[in-house]
Amino acid sequence: MNNFYVLHDSQNLYFRNPFGAVKTGSNINLALEAEGCDEAVIEIIRFDGSRESIPMERHPKDGTWNVFLFKGTIKICDTPGIINYYFTLRRGWQTIFYGDNWECLGGSGQIYYENPKWYQITVFKDFKVPKWYKEGIIYQIFVDRFYNGNENGEISNAKSNCFIYGKWYDNPMYIKDETGKVIRWDFFGGNLKGVLKKLSYIKSLGITTIYMNPIFEAASSHKYDVGNYKKIDPMFGDEELFKNLCKEAEKLGMKVILDGVFSHTGADSLYFNRYGNYDSLGAFQSKDSPYYSWYRFKNYPYDYEAWWGFENQPNVDELNPSYIEYIINGQDSVVEKWMKLGASGWRLDVADELPDEFICELKKKIKEVNKESVLIGEVWEDASNKVSYGKRRKYFLGEELDSVTGYPFRDIILSFLIGYLDSHGVRRRFMSLYENYPKENFYSSMNVLGTHDTERILTALSGNGKGEENSRVLLKLAVAFQMTFPGVPLIYYGDEAGVMGGRDPENRKTYPWGKEDKDILSWYRKLTHIRDHHQVFKRGDFRFFETHEDVLCFKRKDGDSKAIVIINRNTEASIKVEFGEVYGKYRNLFKDEGVYYSPNGVMRVHLKPMEVKALINI
């Protein structure tokens, strides 16, 4: 695009200091090197849309005759938000621009002659995420499919017109009419008593946090069509059982997080009561209903706003005062009730559809009830700059979410292992998130490989001709990366046992008790044990090393403790790599193969096909 030199690298402290997201009231020093340029200006776009131009000081660059170093400072105000910037340069008679690269991933940018891409600075209010969450491991449970804890295996309180599977190991399916509407909900019979009975197993995986998909009364097996926010579904149990579950989990060093579905309710609910199954005056039945103002009717009563058009899930007005009182601020609010019974936090379903004001109120409330509680949001993209419904969200500005569902993490590591992305692309994408997220949020990101909304990880890795056996080894590489990289690893129930399945409902199969893949299960336990016994993987700083396109290599450092993780995705070729600025002696945590030295600070490592090594300093 040009034949002269210009450089700004937002991820290099020489060019931008401090790195990444900054606290309110900070100063940010920017630098730019440019060949033959007479002037440079920092163009700032603040979160309120206002603009500012800051002239930069020009200095000769040592050892050159025509390259200049330009310096300038951005002063950050006390209001959190996103600041964007780019540079305008004058070179003789020509005006050019320098901005972020075309992928907007931060780091080294590029020259533009018009419409430059903007760099991002996230400005946040200082906050801390509770250590128990940030340094833990999550186990996600879809309750109906996990374990039936009844002594005789009978189904508790089966619903009318439901479908009960004949065997625990049957494949799940939906029973729909000709329009695609589900007409009979299906159940396997998993319940809270089953979770309680399997706490020792869950703990054996190194788990510190149990996150359960919705457990409140609802018509479906997935419970995202809430019928009563203040009642455990009778098929799952009751309040006393939930309270006991939280108590027993706490004895084993585990917290419980609940799934909050607050953007909509069920049509078959105490509040809407479309089918008259509740002893209440629902919004569908009368405009005099105490819940009528919660909903958005277009043509009463049959035409109403619903989540993604599903008529069984009518949307609510989350900012309706009566709704906020019921969910958040009332004396016996939904949030307070379940936290006082033992819940330590919430995962917010479809956070993009919840107003920032609602999330902020909820965050305030849970911190009042328990200052060590956490709030997680379901967000599928970079949460720092997410725009939903035409509005820039404020998730990571210090007053809302502690963590988000890390689907970018899943996408990046899957793309690498399948072959869509090389190690350079992996580094750039993770560094972009690291640059954009406040550090507390980055280290608290829920790093998922699979959830109830994605293909099973083993199935996803089986595509593109990788073969079943190779996919099992690639899964081990994915888990090794997940357990050693910054963030909070999440294990979706059954992934550790080798369960396969496509999207819903296949990804919601039952846990295969007695039929687990012992090899995969053993690997999960080995990796969680390594993470648990080496603090460097929980909280250490990190940096990537550039090596071979098929090899991921990164370093973690926490005080005197250092670790290096090297992963070869190539299914056929052995690869030798070397990387610098590594000193001392290291041993491989996966096998005894002697000591690794780094003479003159250069480490040399040989990797077999699909091999991972985790080296720890000794």
N, C-alpha and C positions, 0 to 999 in steps of 0.2 A: 504493500500500500504506500510505502515511502522508501526513500533511500537515505534517510538521515536518522540520527539516534535521538530517541526520547524515551525516558523510563521513569515510571512510578510504580512501586510494588507495595500494595497496601498491607501485605503480610510480612514485610521486612521492616524491622525497627529503624533502619537507616532512613527509610522513606516515610514511615508513619509511626509515631510514638506518642502514646502507648498503643499496643496492638489491640485490635478488635473493638468490642463493645466497651463503652466507658460510662462511669458514673456521672450523674448530673454535677455541674460545677467544674468539670475537668477542662484542661487545655490539651489540644491535640496539635502536635508539631508535624507538619507535612513537608516533604522535600520532593524535588523533581529534577532529574538531570536531562539536559536538552542540548543538542548540537546546533550552534548557529542561531540561537534564539535571543532576541533582545529583551523581551518582557514575558512574564508569566503571571497569571492571575488565578487564584482559587475561586471558583464559582460555587457558591453554597446554596442549596435549596433546603430550607428548614421544613419541619413537619407541618407547619401551618401554611405552607405554600410561599412564604416570603423568601426573597433572594438577597444575597449579599455577595459583593465582589471584594476579595482581599488581595491587594498587590503583594507579590513575593519579592524578597530581597535576592539580588543576583550576586553570586560569588564565582570566581574562577575555580574550576575543578583541577585539583593537583594532577600534574603530569600530562595535561592536555592544553591545547592552544585554542580550541574552538568549542569545547564542551563546558557548559556552565551548570552550577548547582543553584537551584532556586529554593528558597525557604520561606515558609509562612506558618502562622498559627491560627487555629480555629478556637475561639473561646466558647465553651458550651454553657448554656444557661441552666437554670435550676428546674426546667420543665423537661420531663422525659419524652422521648419520641425518636423518630428516624430522621437523621440528617443525611442528605446526599451531596456529593460534590464531584466536580470534574475540573479540568484546567483549560484556560484559554491562553494561547501563546502567539506572540507576534514574531515572525521570522522574515525580516526584510519587509517586502510589500504584502506578505501573505499572513493571514490569520488562520490558525489551525487549532484543533481541540485535542485534548488527551483525556480519555476516560477509561472506564472498566472494559474488560474484554467482552466480546460479543455474547458470551455465555453468561455474563454477569456473575462470575464466580470469585471475583476479587483476585488479589495478587497482581501480577504484571498486566498492564492494560494495553491500549493501542491508540494510534493516531486516528482522528476522525476529521473530515472536512465539513461535516455538518451532523447535527443530531447525535452528539456523543452519548454513550451509555454512562450511567452514574455509578460512582462508588457509594457504599453504604456505611454509615456509622450509627450503631444502635446506642441510644442514650437512655440509661435506666436509673431508677432509684435503687439504692443499695438494699440488698435483702440476702437472707440465708435460707437454704433448703435444709430441712432436718437431716442430720447425719445418718440416722437409721434407714432412711429411704435412699439417700444419695449413694451410700456405700453398700447397698444390699443387692439381693437378687429376687425377682418377682416370679411367682407362679400363677398363671392365669387359668381359671377354672370355669368351664361352661357346665353349670351344676347338674343339669339333667343328664349329662353324658359322662360324668366323672365316676360316681360310685353310688350304688344303692346300699345304704347302711342298715336297712331293716333286716332283722335276723332271718326271716324266711324269704327275703327278696321280693316281698309283695310291694305293689305300688301304693303309695300313700295318697289318699284323697283324690282319686282319679277324677278328671273333669268330664262333664257331660259331652257326649258325641266326640270324644277324643280317640285317637288311634294309639294303642299300646303295642309296641313291638313284641314279637314272640320270643326273641332271643336277644341277649345283651349285645351280641356281635353282629346283628343285622346291619345292613347299610341304611342310613337315614334317607328319607324321601319326603316330598310334600304331596299331599292329596289335594289337587286343585280342580276347579270346574273348567268349563270350556273357555272362560275368559282369563284364566290364570290366577283366579282368586283362591286362596287356601280355604277349604271348606271343613277340614278336620285337622286339628293340630296333633302332632305326633310326639310321643314321650317314651323314654326308656326307663325312667324312674330314679335317676340320680337325685340325691337330696343332701341337705346339710348334715344329716347324721352320717352320710357317707364321707363327706369332707372331714368331719370330726374323727371318724375311725381311721382315716388315712393321713392324719397329721404327722405321724412318725415317718411315713414314707416321704411326705413332702419335705420334712425337715432333712431327711437323708440326702436330698438333692442340694443342700446348702441354701435353701430358701429362707428369706427373712421377711418377705411380704407376700401375702395371698391376695390376689385381686380376683373377685368373682364377677362374672357377668350378672346382669340384674337378677335379684332374688325376690323382688316384691310381687305381690299377686298380679297375675295377668293371664290372659287366655292362652297365649302361645307358650312354646317351650323356651323361646329365646328371651321373653319377658321385656322386650323393648316396646311393647304396647301396654304400658303400665295401667293396671286396674285400680290399685290402691297403694299409694306411696307409703302408707303407715302400717302395712300388714305384709308379713312374709307369706309367699305363696304356700297354701296348705300342702301342696305336693312336695315342697321343700322342707317345711317344718314350721316353727313358730318363734316368737320373740325369745323365749327362754332358751331354746336350742341355739339361736344365733348368739345370744349373750354368752352361753357356755362355750360355744365354738371360739369366740374371740378371747375368752379367758384362758382356755386350754392352749390356744395358739400362742398367747403371750407367754405362758410358762415355758414354751419351747423357743422363745426368742423370735416369734413371728407376729407381724401386724396384719390386720385385715383392712382392705380397701374395697369400697362399694362402687358400683356403676350407677351414676345418676343420670336418668333420662328425663331432662327437664325442658326440652324443646317441644315435646308433644306428649300426649297421654294416649291410652287406648280408647277406641270408640266404645268398646265394652269395658266401661270403667265406672267407678263411683261418681266421677265428675261429669262425664258425657252421657253415659248410660243409654246408648242408642238402642240396645236390645232389651232393656228393662230387667237385666239380671241382677241389679243392685237395688237395695231398699233405700233409694235416694231420689231426689228430684234433679235429674241430670240436665245439662245444658241443651241436649238434643230434645228433651221432653217439654221444656218450658222456658220462656224468656225470664220467668221469675226465679229460675234456678240460681242459687248462690254462686254457681260456677259459670253462668252464662257469659259473663264479661271476660272469662279466660280465653274464649275461642273467637275465631274470626269467621263469621258466617257471611257468605255472599248472597245466598237466597235461602233463608231459613225454612226448614231445618236441614234439608238434604245436601245443599251445596255449601261446603265449608272448606277452608284451607286445610290441607293435610300434608304430612311429611312426604315429600317426593310423590305426591298424588295418591298415596295409599290411604284409602278411606277408613281403614281400621286404626289409623294413627293421626287423629286431628291435631294440628298445631295449636300451641297456646301463645298468648301474648305474655312473654316472660316478664315484661315490665308493668303488667297490671298490678296495682297495689295489693289486691286481694291475693293474687298468686304469689307474689314475693313474700307476703306475710305468712302464707301457708307453707311455702317451701323453705324460707330462710329465717325470717325475723320473728315469727310468732313464738309464744311461750312454749308450745310443743311443736315447733316446726319440724319438718321432715328431716332436715339436716341435723338439728340438735338431738332429736329423738334417737337416731341410729348411732350417732357418735357417743352419746351417753351410754348406749348399750354395748359399745366396744369398738366401733369402727374408727380407724385412725386417718381416714382420708377418703377422697372421692375421685373417681375418674369420670369426667364429663363427656357424655355421649354427644356427638356432632357439635363440638364446641364452636365451630364456625357459624352455627345458627343461633347461638346464644349471644345476646348483646353484651358488650364490654361492661356496661353498668351492672348487669345481672351477675356476671362472673366476679366483678370486683366486690359486690355485696356479699356474695357467697364466700369469697376468700376471707373477708373481714370476719364473718360469722364463725367459720370453722377455726380461725385463729383465736377467737374469743373462747370457744369451747375447749380447744386444745391447741396451745401455741406450737406444739410439735406435730401438728397435722399437715397433710400434703394435699395439693390440688393438681390433678393431671387433666389435660385436655386432649380429646381426639382431634388431632390435626394431621393432615396427610402430607403437607409440604413444609418448606422452610417457615417455621412459625414466627420468625422475627419480622418478616415483611409481608405476611399473609394479607391478602385483600379478599374479603367476602362480602357479597351483596354491595359492591362498590365502595366499601369502607376499609381503610387500613386498620388492622386489628392491633390491640395493645397487650397481647398475651405476655410478652417478655419485657415489659417496662418496669417491673418490680412490684406491681400491685395485683397481679392476676395469677397466672399459672406458674407452678413450680416446675412442671415437667409436661412433655407432650408425647404422644405415641410416635415413636421414631420410625415412621415408614420410609423416610429418606435413607435411613441406615440400612433397612432391608433392601431397598432398591439398589443401593450402591454395591453392597457386598454380593447380592445375587447377580448383578450385571457383570461383576468381575469374575465370579466363579463360572458363570455360563459362557463368558467370552465376549460380551457386548462392550466391555469397558476394560482398558488396560490399567496397570497400577498407577500410571501418571494421572489418568482420569479419576481414579479413586481418591488419590491424594488431593487433587484440586477440589473435588466436591466436599470432602470432609473438612478441608481447610476453610472452605466458604462458610459452612455451618459454624465452625469454630470462631471464625471472624465475626459473624453476624449475631451469634447468641451470647448473652452474658455468660460468663464462665460457670456460674452456679447452675444455669439452665442447661448448658452443654453437658456438664458432668452429671446432671440429673435426668437427661433424656432417656425415655423408656426405649431401650434398644431391642426392637422386636425382630425375630426371624419369621414368625407366623402369628396370626391371630384368628379369631372367628370370622374375620372379613377377608382373609387371603387364602390362597392355596396353602396346603401344608408345605413346609419347607422342603421335605424330602421329595415331594411331587414336583415342586418348582425346579429342583435341581436335576430332575430326571429328564427334562426336555433337551432339545437340540442334540439328540443322539449321544448323550453322555453315558447312557446305559445304567442299569440298576446298581451294579456294584460300584461303578465310579461315583454315582450320585451319593452313595453311602459315605464314601471317603470325602467327597466335597462337602457333605453335611458336617463332617468332623472339622474340616477347615473353617467352615462358617461359624461353628460353635466356638472354636479356638479364638477366632477374631472377636466374636461377641463378648467372650468372658475376659479378654485382656485389653479391650479398647475402652476409652473413657465413656461413661454412661452407665445406666442401670439395666443389666440384661433381664429380659423377660423370656420365660419358657412357657409356651402354650401347651397346656396339658396334652400328653400323648406324643408330642414331638420327640421327647426324650426316650420314647418307647418305639420309635420308628413308624408311627402312624402315617399313612398316606391319604391323600384326598384332594380333589379339586376345590372349586369354590362352593359356597353354601348350596346344598346342605352337606356335601361330601367332606368338608373340612370340620364338620361337627360330629364326627363319629365318636363312639364311646371309647373310653380308655381300655386298652386290651389287657385287662388283668389276667395274668397267667400266660399271656402270649406275647410278652414284650420282646423286642429285639435286644437281647442282653448285651450285645457288643456296643450298640449305640447308647444304651442306658449307662453302661460302664464308662463310656467316654464323657458323657455329660457329668457324671459324678466326679470323674478325674478333674475336669476343667473347673467345676464349681469349687472343688477342694483347693485347687491351685489359687483361684481368685480369693477364696476365704483366708488362706494362709499367707498371702503375699499382699500386703497393703499397697504396694506400688501399683497394682492393677486396679485398685479401687479409687485412688486419689492422685496418683503420680502425674506429673506433667508429661506431655508427649510431643514427639516430632517424627515426621516421616523421613525416610531415606530414599532417595531415587536410586534404583538398581536396574533390574530387568523388567520388561513390560509384563511378564508373567509372575513377577514376585512382588508381594507386599512386604514391606519392611518398616517397622516403626519401633521407637524407643520410649519407655516409660521411666520416669525418675522421681523418686520421693526421698529427699534427703540423701543419705548414703546408699539407699537401695536403688538398683538400676535393673531394668529388664529389656530385652530385645526380642521381638516377635518377628519371625520370617516365614512367609507362606508361599509355596510354589503351587500354582493352580494347574500347571501343565500336566496333562494326563499321561504323557509319554516320555518327556525329556527331563533328564537331570539338569540342574542349572547351578553354576557357581557364581556367587555374588560377592562383592566386597564393598564396604562402606566405611566412611571415616568418622573421626571425632568420637571414637569409642575406646575407652581405656580400662585396663584391669583384666581379671580372670572371670570367666563365666562357665556355667554348666547348664546342660539341657534338662529342663524339668520333665521331659517326656521319656528320656532313656539315658542310661549311663554310657556315655561315649567319650569320656575323658574331659579335659579342660579346654576351653576355647580361650586363646590369647589374642590380644590385639596389639602386636608390635607396632610402635610408632603411631598408635591410635587408629590403625586400619584393621578391621575385622574381615576375615575371609571365611565364607560358609558354603558348604556343598549341600544341595537339597535334592533328594530323589523326587520322582514324579509325585505330585499331590502330597507333599510332605510339609509339615509345620514344625518349627522348632521355637521353643520359648526358652531363651537363655537368661539366667539370673546371675548377678554378680556374686562372687564368693570371696 
